Structures are given as C-alpha cells and as structure tokens.
Amino acid sequence: MLVSIITGFLTGLIATALTDREDRMGCMGNILVGWVGSWLGQLLFGSWGPRLWGLPFIPAILGACIVLVLFVRRNDFR
C-alpha cells in the first residue's frame, strides 16, 4: 500500500511539473491524479518502458498528464 501511495505521488508530481500547472493540489491531489493517470495510461498506451515497483512509468505519466489537462479545473477563465 505504501509503495502504491509513493508511486502515485511521484507520477502526479511529475505530471504536474510537465503540464506547468500554477495551482497546487497538495499531496492527496497528486496521489489521486497519479493513480487515475496510471490506470488510464496503461489502458490507452499499454505496459511498455521502464518500471518503477512494477508500474510502467512512462504510460502512467502520460495518463496523469491527460487527466490533468482534461479533468482538473483550471482557473484561466476568471
């Protein structure tokens, strides 16, 4: 369980940095984005690339970037 939390956090943190988001989601937000992004990334892109504790890391990061871009509310319209 702890490995899953750490991996989700790292995936969400890297995806947040890659998408250049200005608003902060906190640790729980990064973990949730990492988990959902990992699931979506493996569903869309498969299981290729380097693995971190059994998780294909590149598809997980790509999926987390998609989740951030599509589903997390942005404050651009104020």
N, CA, C and O of each residue as an XYZ file, in Angstrom:
312
protein
N       0.822     -1.191      0.000
C       0.000      0.000      0.000
C       0.868      1.257      0.000
O       0.582      2.211     -0.724
N       1.911      1.258      0.799
C       2.794      2.415      0.864
C       3.511      2.644     -0.462
O       3.707      3.788     -0.873
N       3.901      1.568     -1.130
C       4.551      1.682     -2.433
C       3.588      2.280     -3.450
O       3.997      3.087     -4.284
N       2.333      1.903     -3.393
C       1.321      2.452     -4.298
C       1.120      3.942     -4.066
O       0.957      4.701     -5.021
N       1.131      4.362     -2.826
C       0.976      5.781     -2.497
C       2.182      6.580     -2.992
O       2.024      7.650     -3.580
N       3.373      6.061     -2.754
C       4.588      6.760     -3.194
C       4.650      6.851     -4.712
O       4.988      7.901     -5.258
N       4.327      5.762     -5.394
C       4.346      5.761     -6.855
C       3.302      6.713     -7.417
O       3.584      7.436     -8.373
N       2.107      6.730     -6.847
C       1.075      7.671     -7.286
C       1.488      9.107     -7.067
O       1.223      9.966     -7.907
N       2.138      9.378     -5.939
C       2.599     10.730     -5.657
C       3.665     11.166     -6.649
O       3.606     12.281     -7.166
N       4.641     10.301     -6.922
C       5.699     10.640     -7.879
C       5.141     10.849     -9.284
O       5.543     11.776     -9.987
N       4.222      9.989     -9.685
C       3.606     10.128    -11.002
C       2.830     11.434    -11.097
O       2.963     12.153    -12.088
N       2.034     11.752    -10.104
C       1.277     13.001    -10.102
C       2.171     14.222    -10.038
O       1.886     15.235    -10.678
N       3.247     14.139     -9.275
C       4.178     15.253     -9.159
C       4.880     15.541    -10.486
O       5.006     16.699    -10.882
N       5.330     14.503    -11.165
C       5.992     14.683    -12.462
C       5.005     15.193    -13.502
O       5.348     16.066    -14.299
N       3.791     14.663    -13.509
C       2.785     15.128    -14.463
C       2.411     16.582    -14.211
O       2.186     17.337    -15.157
N       2.342     16.980    -12.950
C       2.053     18.371    -12.618
C       3.167     19.288    -13.113
O       2.899     20.379    -13.616
N       4.403     18.852    -12.972
C       5.532     19.649    -13.442
C       5.557     19.731    -14.969
O       5.884     20.779    -15.526
N       5.216     18.639    -15.646
C       5.233     18.633    -17.111
C       4.122     19.482    -17.719
O       4.316     20.076    -18.779
N       2.971     19.550    -17.073
C       1.865     20.330    -17.618
C       1.921     21.785    -17.185
O       1.061     22.573    -17.578
N       2.909     22.159    -16.386
C       3.150     23.545    -15.965
C       1.914     24.153    -15.309
O       1.441     25.216    -15.712
N       1.406     23.472    -14.303
C       0.229     23.955    -13.579
C       0.652     24.929    -12.503
O       1.651     24.712    -11.817
N      -0.104     26.004    -12.352
C       0.217     27.014    -11.350
C      -0.494     26.763    -10.025
O       0.051     27.088     -8.970
N      -1.698     26.193    -10.056
C      -2.413     25.935     -8.809
C      -1.906     24.639     -8.190
O      -1.522     23.706     -8.895
N      -1.912     24.599     -6.878
C      -1.392     23.445     -6.157
C      -2.537     22.543     -5.730
O      -3.593     23.012     -5.303
N      -2.312     21.237     -5.852
C      -3.339     20.271     -5.478
C      -3.048     19.615     -4.146
O      -3.951     19.034     -3.544
N      -1.831     19.687     -3.673
C      -1.454     19.040     -2.429
C      -1.070     17.591     -2.654
O      -1.129     17.081     -3.773
N      -0.681     16.947     -1.588
C      -0.217     15.561     -1.679
C      -1.329     14.611     -2.107
O      -1.122     13.754     -2.967
N      -2.500     14.763     -1.511
C      -3.606     13.857     -1.857
C      -4.045     14.043     -3.302
O      -4.387     13.068     -3.972
N      -4.042     15.269     -3.789
C      -4.390     15.518     -5.183
C      -3.395     14.876     -6.126
O      -3.785     14.284     -7.133
N      -2.105     14.986     -5.810
C      -1.086     14.350     -6.643
C      -1.211     12.834     -6.630
O      -1.041     12.186     -7.663
N      -1.505     12.270     -5.471
C      -1.662     10.817     -5.373
C      -2.860     10.356     -6.201
O      -2.759      9.370     -6.931
N      -3.989     11.054     -6.100
C      -5.173     10.667     -6.870
C      -4.959     10.815     -8.370
O      -5.359      9.947     -9.146
N      -4.326     11.915     -8.779
C      -4.025     12.095    -10.203
C      -3.070     11.006    -10.678
O      -3.210     10.501    -11.792
N      -2.105     10.643     -9.846
C      -1.172      9.574    -10.201
C      -1.855      8.236    -10.345
O      -1.564      7.495    -11.284
N      -2.763      7.903     -9.432
C      -3.473      6.627     -9.510
C      -4.385      6.560    -10.727
O      -4.347      5.588    -11.482
N      -5.196      7.578    -10.916
C      -6.117      7.584    -12.061
C      -5.325      7.651    -13.363
O      -5.670      6.985    -14.339
N      -4.264      8.455    -13.377
C      -3.430      8.554    -14.567
C      -2.724      7.256    -14.899
O      -2.567      6.920    -16.073
N      -2.298      6.525    -13.892
C      -1.667      5.226    -14.126
C      -2.638      4.253    -14.755
O      -2.293      3.534    -15.692
N      -3.841      4.231    -14.243
C      -4.861      3.349    -14.805
C      -5.178      3.726    -16.250
O      -5.234      2.863    -17.126
N      -5.383      5.012    -16.490
C      -5.710      5.480    -17.835
C      -4.541      5.286    -18.792
O      -4.742      4.888    -19.940
N      -3.337      5.559    -18.341
C      -2.164      5.396    -19.184
C      -1.938      3.960    -19.593
O      -1.598      3.696    -20.747
N      -2.118      3.021    -18.675
C      -1.966      1.611    -19.029
C      -3.093      1.146    -19.933
O      -2.885      0.288    -20.791
N      -4.274      1.698    -19.754
C      -5.400      1.340    -20.611
C      -5.173      1.828    -22.038
O      -5.436      1.099    -22.994
N      -4.684      3.060    -22.185
C      -4.503      3.648    -23.510
C      -3.191      3.248    -24.184
O      -3.172      2.988    -25.387
N      -2.102      3.195    -23.429
C      -0.776      3.033    -24.019
C      -0.130      1.680    -23.764
O       0.901      1.379    -24.365
N      -0.695      0.860    -22.901
C      -0.135     -0.454    -22.636
C       0.920     -0.436    -21.543
O       1.013      0.509    -20.760
N       1.711     -1.501    -21.507
C       2.710     -1.686    -20.439
C       4.113     -1.736    -21.029
O       4.709     -2.810    -21.106
N       4.633     -0.629    -21.433
C       5.972     -0.582    -22.005
C       6.824      0.419    -21.234
O       6.306      1.192    -20.428
N       8.101      0.402    -21.478
C       9.004      1.357    -20.852
C       9.531      0.879    -19.522
O       9.239     -0.233    -19.083
N      10.310      1.731    -18.886
C      10.886      1.358    -17.584
C       9.797      1.226    -16.520
O       8.755      1.878    -16.576
N      10.077      0.370    -15.562
C       9.107      0.109    -14.490
C       9.634      0.609    -13.160
O      10.823      0.502    -12.858
N       8.732      1.152    -12.380
C       9.041      1.576    -11.022
C       8.128      0.782    -10.099
O       6.925      1.038    -10.047
N       8.683     -0.171     -9.376
C       7.933     -1.077     -8.494
C       6.802     -1.777     -9.237
O       5.693     -1.906     -8.717
N       7.084     -2.223    -10.445
C       6.113     -2.972    -11.225
C       5.178     -2.119    -12.059
O       4.380     -2.663    -12.823
N       5.249     -0.806    -11.941
C       4.372      0.102    -12.687
C       5.118      0.634    -13.906
O       6.197      1.208    -13.762
N       4.562      0.453    -15.102
C       5.186      1.071    -16.281
C       5.081      2.586    -16.172
O       3.994      3.151    -16.290
N       6.210      3.237    -15.947
C       6.227      4.623    -15.504
C       5.879      5.621    -16.613
O       5.189      6.603    -16.339
N       6.320      5.411    -17.826
C       6.047      6.375    -18.901
C       4.562      6.414    -19.270
O       4.004      7.507    -19.367
N       3.892      5.268    -19.481
C       2.441      5.347    -19.727
C       1.672      5.944    -18.544
O       0.652      6.605    -18.742
N       2.150      5.719    -17.324
C       1.488      6.298    -16.151
C       1.598      7.816    -16.150
O       0.629      8.508    -15.838
N       2.765      8.338    -16.496
C       2.942      9.788    -16.541
C       2.111     10.398    -17.672
O       1.499     11.452    -17.498
N       2.091      9.739    -18.821
C       1.272     10.239    -19.935
C      -0.207     10.262    -19.557
O      -0.915     11.222    -19.860
N      -0.667      9.210    -18.900
C      -2.062      9.171    -18.457
C      -2.374     10.242    -17.424
O      -3.445     10.849    -17.461
N      -1.450     10.477    -16.506
C      -1.662     11.521    -15.498
C      -1.692     12.909    -16.141
O      -2.455     13.773    -15.709
N      -0.876     13.128    -17.161
C      -0.919     14.408    -17.890
C      -2.269     14.589    -18.572
O      -2.818     15.691    -18.584
N      -2.799     13.522    -19.135
C      -4.120     13.599    -19.773
C      -5.189     13.924    -18.746
O      -6.064     14.750    -19.002
N      -5.127     13.286    -17.589
C      -6.102     13.552    -16.529
C      -6.019     15.009    -16.088
O      -7.049     15.655    -15.896
N      -4.813     15.528    -15.928
C      -4.663     16.915    -15.509
C      -5.207     17.888    -16.546
O      -5.887     18.854    -16.199
N      -4.914     17.640    -17.793
C      -5.349     18.560    -18.845
C      -6.858     18.513    -19.041
O      -7.483     19.555    -19.240
N      -7.449     17.338    -18.990
C      -8.871     17.196    -19.301
C      -9.812     17.404    -18.128
O     -10.879     17.995    -18.292
N      -9.439     16.932    -16.954
C     -10.422     16.836    -15.887
C     -10.205     17.748    -14.697
O     -11.140     17.968    -13.927
N      -9.028     18.276    -14.518
C      -8.796     19.140    -13.370
C      -9.113     20.566    -13.774
O      -8.609     21.062    -14.781
N      -9.942     21.215    -12.992
C     -10.423     22.563    -13.303
C      -9.269     23.544    -13.294
O      -8.445     23.554    -12.379
N      -9.228     24.352    -14.309
C      -8.197     25.381    -14.403
C      -8.841     26.740    -14.145
O     -10.014     26.941    -14.461
N      -8.101     27.647    -13.588
C      -8.605     28.965    -13.239
C      -8.278     29.996    -14.318
O      -8.008     31.154    -13.997
N      -8.298     29.601    -15.575
C      -7.954     30.509    -16.668
C      -9.102     31.433    -17.057
O      -8.866     32.440    -17.725
N     -10.328     31.128    -16.663
C     -11.478     31.867    -17.155
C     -11.964     32.933    -16.190
O     -13.091     33.406    -16.336
N     -11.181     33.323    -15.231
C     -11.602     34.347    -14.260
C     -11.426     35.725    -14.824
O     -11.728     36.710    -14.151
